[in-house]
């Protein structure tokens, strides 16, 4: 039963993808802009965006403070460039920002927070 359900789902995935692609192409041809805020949303979502931005900035500041001793340790061990620090953080499985590997730009942004 489950195999039959999976087979039907797989068969249906192609036409769904095709219909979605055609609909997006038609919308693009009509110059329709999809997604994002272009100033046409009510005031409540803009307040939510401001609250989200504030929360993300506070989280980044806390992360910078938490990582400061680790970065200082890396620097005292000879890692002086932003890239050296990023590589050292990644080797310790510490993500500077987000979910990916640490990068020199992310390290610079962390240092700017301190």
N, C-alpha and C positions, 0 to 999 in steps of 0.2 A: 504494500500500500504506500509506504513512504517513498519507495523508488519511483512509483508512478507519479506521485505528487511532485517529486523533484524533477522528473522528466517534463511534466507539464509546465512547471515553473521555468525551466531552462528554455523551453520552446517559446514561452510567452515573453521572455526577457528581450529577445531580438526585436520583435515588433514594437514593444514599449519604447525601447531605445530609439528606434527609427522614428516613431511618432513624435517623441520628445525632440529629437534633432530637427525634424521638419517644422515643428511648432516654434522652436527657437529661431530657426532661419527665417520663418515668416515674420516673427516679431522683429527681428533685426532689419528685415526689408522695410518694415513699417516705421523704422527708427524708434522703436520702443526701448526705453532704458529699463533694465531689470535690476532689482535689488538696490540696496543702499539707501541712505537718506540724502535727498536732494532738497531739503528744506520744506518738503510738503507734508511732513509728519506732524501730528499734534504735539503740544508742549510736553506732555507726559513722557513720551519716549526720549525727548531731548534731556529731560531731567534724569531719566534712567541712564542715558549715555554719560552724562556728567558724573553720576554716582559711580558708574562702572569705571570710568577713567580715574576717579579719585581712589577707588579701591585698588586698581592695578598699580597706580603710582605708590600707594602705601605699601603694597606687597613687595614691590621692587625695592623700596627703601629698606624694608626689613631684611630682605634677602641680601642686600649689599652689606648691611651691618653684620649679618650672620657670617658672610663669606670673608669679611675684612681680615680676621685673624688667619684664616687659611691662605689668603693671598699674601699677607705679610710673611708667613712661613715660607711660601714658594719663593718670594723675592729674596728672603735671607738665604735661601738655598741656591741662589744664583739665577733664578728665573726672572730676568729683568724686563724682557720685552713682553708686549701684550700677547703675542703669539705663544711665547714660552709659558705664560701664566694660563692661557687657554688650554694648551696641551696638557699641562699639569692638572688642571681642574678636570679635564675629560678623562685623564688616566685614573683619576680618583672616583670616576663616575659621578662627578658633581656637575650639574647643569647650571650654567650661569643664569640663563634666562630661557624660559620655555622648556620644550621637551627634547630639543636636539643637542648636538655637541656644542661645547663652548667655543666661541670664536673670539678673535681679537677685538672686534667691534663690541661684542657683548661685554667683554672684560672692561673696555674703555667706558662703557655706559655704567657698569658697576662702580668703577673708580670715580666716576663723576658724581655718583650718589653719595659717596662717603665724604 
